[in-house]
Amino acid sequence: MLKLLRINVHKSTFQMAVCGMASKKSPNVAVILAGSGVNDGSEIHEASAVLTHLSRNGAQFQCFAPDIPQMHVIDHFKGSEDASHQRNVLAEAARIARGNICPLTDLVKNLSKYDAVVLPGGFGVAKNLSDFAGKGPQMSVQKDVEEALNGFHECKKPIGLACISPILAAKLFKGVTITLGKSCGDEWPYKDAIEAAQKMGAKTEEKGVLEVTFDCDHKVFSTPAFMYDGKFHEVDDGIGNMIKELVKSIA
């Protein structure tokens, strides 16, 4: 009577405390949001594009946001500040995440569970995740955001940045190469950010809305998104190109 040889395959129990790798069957990506709304939080269409293209490319994701007050509240209909009340970044970002969101401190404590991190843009990046809106090149990065991005960077895990969010890499990663779009043309209304990034020591590439910059040494992907005054589908396609390349890079 023939006997069947049963081979038990065991997963390795080795995992570094911070730099451990999650399952490669389906990449697990952290998404950091900055509120909800282009003028005082995350740009909603960019955030939606990030989540859609992560799903389309077979990745799982979890959204995070810092549990802090917003810098201020903007009435997006009037385009002016609404000083009558205050909002919380985590609570506002939960609108985009359909309630499935965690405080950013949870990500800082559990970096080993995630293979990459992505940040959409919006003025919340410059107001809530940093103080770039007020201080320019003298900016500082919110503590939990800095810890999270430095953690992924130290573990050489991919970091995806859209729109204005590459300015965070300019501050944190010395000599990083990013794109913030182009420095000429009326269709690029935020070109001053390029000069600010250069003053912080970053190298900048002139890229169109559909293009992606990849810094191999720092494992940072970036795309202009709404740094370009373009059409919604162009921004979606550009973010899609970045996410596709980022997911492919996960070892």
RODO-2510 file (C-alpha; in nm, 4 decimals, decimal comma):
residues 251
     n   res          X          Y          Z
     1     m     0,0000     0,0000     0,0000
     2     l     0,1425     0,3302    -0,1026
     3     k     0,1979     0,5838     0,1662
     4     l     0,1511     0,9512     0,0984
     5     l     0,4284     1,1777     0,2083
     6     r     0,2817     1,4821     0,3711
     7     i     0,4955     1,7902     0,3643
     8     n     0,4024     2,0639     0,6008
     9     v     0,5095     2,4054     0,4879
    10     h     0,5571     2,6484     0,7704
    11     k     0,5794     3,0204     0,7439
    12     s     0,8935     3,1761     0,8834
    13     t     0,8493     3,3044     1,2387
    14     f     1,1153     3,5667     1,1866
    15     q     0,9830     3,9182     1,1880
    16     m     1,1625     4,2374     1,2789
    17     a     0,9747     4,4534     1,5269
    18     v     0,9378     4,7456     1,2895
    19     c     1,0556     4,6307     0,9492
    20     g     0,8710     4,2976     0,9312
    21     m     0,6933     4,2298     0,6035
    22     a     0,3223     4,1637     0,5669
    23     s     0,1818     3,8896     0,3447
    24     k     0,2794     3,9312    -0,0180
    25     k    -0,0310     3,7566    -0,1491
    26     s    -0,2123     4,0857    -0,1182
    27     p    -0,0069     4,3967    -0,0349
    28     n    -0,1261     4,5815     0,2728
    29     v    -0,1031     4,9585     0,2296
    30     a    -0,1555     5,2370     0,4821
    31     v    -0,3257     5,5546     0,3583
    32     i    -0,2781     5,8736     0,5600
    33     l    -0,5542     6,1323     0,5311
    34     a    -0,5586     6,4956     0,6443
    35     g    -0,9289     6,5665     0,6878
    36     s    -1,1983     6,6011     0,4218
    37     g    -1,2027     6,8765     0,1619
    38     v    -0,9439     7,0347    -0,0635
    39     n    -0,9089     7,3645     0,1247
    40     d    -0,8717     7,2348     0,4791
    41     g    -0,8222     6,8572     0,4535
    42     s    -0,7497     6,5805     0,2035
    43     e    -0,8509     6,6441    -0,1575
    44     i    -1,1499     6,4113    -0,1824
    45     h    -1,1067     6,3099    -0,5464
    46     e    -0,7371     6,2353    -0,4963
    47     a    -0,8142     6,0283    -0,1871
    48     s    -1,0852     5,8390    -0,3740
    49     a    -0,8470     5,7747    -0,6631
    50     v    -0,5839     5,6372    -0,4242
    51     l    -0,8310     5,3942    -0,2678
    52     t    -0,9840     5,2920    -0,6014
    53     h    -0,6498     5,2188    -0,7653
    54     l    -0,5141     5,0328    -0,4629
    55     s    -0,8191     4,8078    -0,4829
    56     r    -0,7894     4,7766    -0,8617
    57     n    -0,4270     4,6659    -0,8274
    58     g    -0,5032     4,3957    -0,5723
    59     a    -0,3923     4,5748    -0,2566
    60     q    -0,5655     4,5877     0,0781
    61     f    -0,5623     4,9213     0,2572
    62     q    -0,6320     5,0839     0,5903
    63     c    -0,6898     5,4568     0,6346
    64     f    -0,5339     5,6589     0,9163
    65     a    -0,5396     6,0215     1,0265
    66     p    -0,3972     6,2154     1,3212
    67     d    -0,6446     6,2706     1,6047
    68     i    -0,5873     6,6464     1,6224
    69     p    -0,7850     6,9662     1,5591
    70     q    -0,7788     7,1093     1,2088
    71     m    -0,5807     7,4290     1,1606
    72     h    -0,9096     7,5949     1,0648
    73     v    -1,2356     7,5240     0,8832
    74     i    -1,3014     7,6496     0,5302
    75     d    -1,6513     7,7003     0,3931
    76     h    -1,5963     7,5347     0,0561
    77     f    -1,8992     7,7067    -0,0965
    78     k    -1,7972     8,0588     0,0017
    79     g    -1,4222     7,9942    -0,0131
    80     s    -1,3679     8,1701     0,3203
    81     e    -1,2829     8,0644     0,6735
    82     d    -1,5661     7,9556     0,9002
    83     a    -1,4528     8,0559     1,2494
    84     s    -1,7801     7,9524     1,4155
    85     h    -1,6604     7,6039     1,5018
    86     q    -1,3638     7,3634     1,5016
    87     r    -1,3270     7,0208     1,3433
    88     n    -1,1131     6,7154     1,4155
    89     v    -0,8864     6,5758     1,1434
    90     l    -0,9597     6,2109     1,2267
    91     a    -1,3369     6,2635     1,2443
    92     e    -1,3409     6,4510     0,9127
    93     a    -1,1180     6,1966     0,7383
    94     a    -1,3602     5,9254     0,8495
    95     r    -1,6061     6,0701     0,5965
    96     i    -1,3754     5,9653     0,3120
    97     a    -1,2911     5,6274     0,4683
    98     r    -1,6618     5,5444     0,5206
    99     g    -1,5877     5,5222     0,8916
   100     n    -1,3172     5,2573     0,8530
   101     i    -1,0268     5,4608     0,9880
   102     c    -0,7805     5,4474     1,2772
   103     p    -0,5800     5,7087     1,4648
   104     l    -0,2389     5,7615     1,3112
   105     t    -0,0774     5,6572     1,6386
   106     d    -0,1995     5,3024     1,5620
   107     l     0,0038     5,3012     1,2410
   108     v     0,3139     5,4265     1,4217
   109     k     0,2819     5,1333     1,6638
   110     n     0,2204     4,8733     1,3919
   111     l     0,4381     4,9655     1,0943
   112     s     0,5389     4,6025     1,0416
   113     k     0,1849     4,5180     0,9273
   114     y     0,2067     4,7418     0,6206
   115     d     0,4058     4,7115     0,3000
   116     a     0,3741     5,0740     0,1847
   117     v     0,2135     5,4067     0,2679
   118     v     0,0318     5,6560     0,0421
   119     l    -0,0739     6,0168     0,1034
   120     p    -0,3145     6,2050    -0,1240
   121     g    -0,2852     6,5834    -0,1364
   122     g    -0,5082     6,8737    -0,0408
   123     f    -0,4341     7,1785     0,1718
   124     g    -0,4755     6,9641     0,4841
   125     v    -0,1279     6,8275     0,4122
   126     a     0,0107     7,1810     0,4413
   127     k    -0,2155     7,2822     0,7312
   128     n    -0,2800     6,9716     0,9428
   129     l    -0,0042     6,7216     0,8599
   130     s     0,2507     7,0026     0,8589
   131     d     0,2676     7,3814     0,8890
   132     f     0,3981     7,4356     0,5367
   133     a     0,1058     7,6674     0,4591
   134     g     0,2282     7,9138     0,7200
   135     k     0,6030     7,8608     0,7331
   136     g     0,7097     7,7482     0,3854
   137     p     1,0610     7,5987     0,3798
   138     q     1,0890     7,6513     0,7577
   139     m     0,8040     7,4058     0,8031
   140     s     0,7789     7,1249     1,0531
   141     v     0,5888     6,7963     1,0129
   142     q     0,3219     6,6811     1,2598
   143     k     0,4808     6,4378     1,5070
   144     d     0,2839     6,1235     1,4200
   145     v     0,3166     6,1876     1,0469
   146     e     0,6921     6,2303     1,0819
   147     e     0,7262     5,9099     1,2842
   148     a     0,5186     5,7113     1,0372
   149     l     0,6988     5,8345     0,7251
   150     n     1,0412     5,7955     0,8836
   151     g     0,9475     5,4413     0,9848
   152     f     0,8570     5,3391     0,6301
   153     h     1,1643     5,5176     0,4960
   154     e     1,4012     5,3449     0,7382
   155     c     1,2549     5,0063     0,6432
   156     k     1,2900     5,0900     0,2725
   157     k     0,9195     5,0412     0,2111
   158     p     0,7513     5,2348    -0,0731
   159     i     0,6029     5,5780    -0,0046
   160     g     0,3491     5,7226    -0,2503
   161     l     0,2827     6,0971    -0,2516
   162     a     0,0321     6,2933    -0,4614
   163     c    -0,0168     6,6655    -0,5213
   164     i     0,1389     6,8757    -0,2392
   165     s     0,2237     6,5781    -0,0144
   166     p     0,5742     6,5331    -0,1650
   167     i     0,6641     6,8476     0,0298
   168     l     0,6705     6,6242     0,3385
   169     a     0,9414     6,4097     0,1801
   170     a     1,1359     6,7236     0,0886
   171     k     1,1455     6,8125     0,4568
   172     l     1,2125     6,4666     0,5993
   173     f     1,4389     6,2905     0,3468
   174     k     1,7569     6,4763     0,2622
   175     g     1,8204     6,4970    -0,1125
   176     v     1,5019     6,3132    -0,2126
   177     t     1,3838     6,3456    -0,5731
   178     i     1,0159     6,4350    -0,6120
   179     t     0,7764     6,6039    -0,8498
   180     l     0,5381     6,8843    -0,7651
   181     g     0,4440     6,9342    -1,1275
   182     k     0,5873     7,2042    -1,3503
   183     s     0,7259     7,5507    -1,2831
   184     c     0,5750     7,7345    -1,5801
   185     g     0,2312     7,7823    -1,7300
   186     d    -0,0983     7,9104    -1,5928
   187     e    -0,2214     7,5540    -1,5566
   188     w     0,0296     7,5056    -1,2718
   189     p    -0,0992     7,7462    -1,0013
   190     y     0,1121     7,6114    -0,7146
   191     k     0,4551     7,6301    -0,8750
   192     d     0,6002     7,8180    -0,5746
   193     a     0,6034     7,4863    -0,3886
   194     i     0,8784     7,3658    -0,6218
   195     e     1,1112     7,6439    -0,5126
   196     a     1,0280     7,5754    -0,1474
   197     a     1,1127     7,2062    -0,1888
   198     q     1,4424     7,2934    -0,3519
   199     k     1,5283     7,5252    -0,0627
   200     m     1,4796     7,2279     0,1703
   201     g     1,7326     7,0276    -0,0304
   202     a     1,5015     6,8220    -0,2493
   203     k     1,5629     6,7553    -0,6165
   204     t     1,2569     6,8242    -0,8302
   205     e     1,1548     6,6839    -1,1662
   206     e     0,9227     6,8643    -1,4054
   207     k     0,6409     6,6153    -1,4656
   208     g     0,2983     6,6301    -1,6272
   209     v    -0,0222     6,5239    -1,4576
   210     l    -0,0037     6,1691    -1,5970
   211     e     0,3612     6,1176    -1,5049
   212     v     0,5324     5,9705    -1,2006
   213     t     0,8672     6,0414    -1,0401
   214     f     1,0389     5,7495    -0,8657
   215     d     1,3355     5,7988    -0,6362
   216     c     1,4886     5,4508    -0,6213
   217     d     1,7208     5,5288    -0,3299
   218     h     1,4449     5,6630    -0,1068
   219     k     1,1660     5,4439    -0,2546
   220     v     0,9464     5,7515    -0,2956
   221     f     0,6863     5,7764    -0,5725
   222     s     0,5205     6,1094    -0,6530
   223     t     0,2759     6,2505    -0,9072
   224     p     0,1397     6,6063    -0,9530
   225     a    -0,2383     6,5382    -0,9309
   226     f    -0,4210     6,8664    -0,8623
   227     m    -0,1018     7,0695    -0,8562
   228     y    -0,2198     7,0799    -1,2175
   229     d    -0,5385     7,2692    -1,2965
   230     g    -0,6664     6,9905    -1,5135
   231     k    -0,9535     6,7509    -1,5631
   232     f    -1,0732     6,5026    -1,3040
   233     h    -0,9978     6,1973    -1,5172
   234     e    -0,6412     6,3191    -1,5800
   235     v    -0,5737     6,3416    -1,2067
   236     d    -0,7327     6,0005    -1,1537
   237     d    -0,5211     5,8494    -1,4302
   238     g    -0,2003     6,0038    -1,2938
   239     i    -0,2646     5,8705    -0,9457
   240     g    -0,3503     5,5355    -1,1012
   241     n    -0,0126     5,5298    -1,2754
   242     m     0,1626     5,6013    -0,9450
   243     i    -0,0299     5,3370    -0,7500
   244     k     0,0326     5,0744    -1,0176
   245     e     0,4065     5,1332    -1,0028
   246     l     0,4084     5,1439    -0,6236
   247     v     0,2232     4,8117    -0,5882
   248     k     0,4536     4,6485    -0,8454
   249     s     0,7559     4,7590    -0,6406
   250     i     0,6461     4,5772    -0,3259
   251     a     0,8820     4,2825    -0,2893
***
